[in-house]
Amino acid sequence: MDNGHEPATKADLSALEQRLTEAFTEAIHDSETRLLKAFYGFTETVQARFQAADDDQANLRKRLSVVEQRLIEVEKRLNLPGQ
């Protein structure tokens, strides 16, 4: 029975190295996954803001187009009163 006072063999060290490598690999993978989830959440928020800004800009352009069209009609009436 192993009492913890016997010298480690190369096989013991190799097994320990393998376990540590697997543990570090799993920890790194978990960290990467958490980072990617955070980045995706951030990009979704930014994308929603950009979409809202684009929608606002499109609505303003439509409204400006309507105002310009009405202004042209008023100018026509002022410049060409016989019509």
C-alpha positions as CSV (number, residue, x, y, z in Angstrom):
1,M,0.0,0.0,0.0
2,D,1.3,3.5,-0.9
3,N,2.0,5.6,2.2
4,G,3.2,8.7,0.3
5,H,6.8,8.4,1.3
6,E,8.1,6.2,-1.5
7,P,10.1,7.8,-4.4
8,A,8.2,8.7,-7.5
9,T,9.0,6.7,-10.6
10,K,9.1,8.0,-14.2
11,A,5.8,6.4,-14.8
12,D,4.3,8.2,-11.8
13,L,5.7,11.5,-13.1
14,S,4.4,10.8,-16.6
15,A,0.9,10.0,-15.2
16,L,0.9,13.2,-13.2
17,E,2.0,15.2,-16.2
18,Q,-0.8,13.6,-18.3
19,R,-3.4,14.5,-15.6
20,L,-2.1,18.1,-15.2
21,T,-2.1,18.5,-19.0
22,E,-5.7,17.3,-19.2
23,A,-6.8,19.6,-16.4
24,F,-5.1,22.6,-17.8
25,T,-6.5,21.9,-21.3
26,E,-10.0,21.6,-19.8
27,A,-9.6,24.8,-17.8
28,I,-8.4,26.7,-20.9
29,H,-11.2,25.4,-23.0
30,D,-13.8,26.4,-20.3
31,S,-12.2,29.9,-20.2
32,E,-12.3,30.2,-24.0
33,T,-16.0,29.2,-24.0
34,R,-16.9,31.8,-21.4
35,L,-15.0,34.5,-23.3
36,L,-16.6,33.6,-26.6
37,K,-20.1,33.7,-25.0
38,A,-19.3,37.1,-23.5
39,F,-18.1,38.4,-26.9
40,Y,-21.1,37.0,-28.7
41,G,-23.5,38.7,-26.2
42,F,-21.6,42.0,-26.6
43,T,-21.7,41.8,-30.4
44,E,-25.5,41.0,-30.4
45,T,-26.1,44.1,-28.3
46,V,-24.0,46.3,-30.6
47,Q,-25.7,44.8,-33.6
48,A,-29.1,45.7,-32.2
49,R,-27.9,49.3,-31.5
50,F,-26.6,49.6,-35.1
51,Q,-29.9,48.2,-36.5
52,A,-31.9,50.7,-34.4
53,A,-29.7,53.5,-35.7
54,D,-30.1,52.4,-39.3
55,D,-33.8,52.2,-38.8
56,D,-33.9,55.7,-37.3
57,Q,-31.8,57.0,-40.2
58,A,-34.1,55.4,-42.8
59,N,-37.2,56.8,-41.1
60,L,-35.6,60.3,-41.1
61,R,-34.8,60.0,-44.8
62,K,-38.4,59.0,-45.6
63,R,-39.7,62.0,-43.6
64,L,-37.2,64.4,-45.2
65,S,-38.3,63.1,-48.6
66,V,-41.9,63.8,-47.8
67,V,-41.1,67.3,-46.6
68,E,-39.0,67.9,-49.8
69,Q,-41.8,66.7,-52.0
70,R,-44.3,69.0,-50.2
71,L,-41.9,71.9,-50.5
72,I,-41.6,71.4,-54.3
73,E,-45.3,71.4,-54.6
74,V,-45.5,74.7,-52.7
75,E,-42.8,76.2,-54.8
76,K,-44.6,75.1,-58.0
77,R,-47.8,76.8,-56.8
78,L,-45.9,80.0,-56.0
79,N,-43.9,80.1,-59.2
80,L,-46.6,78.9,-61.5
81,P,-49.8,80.4,-60.1
82,G,-51.9,79.6,-63.2
83,Q,-51.9,75.8,-62.6
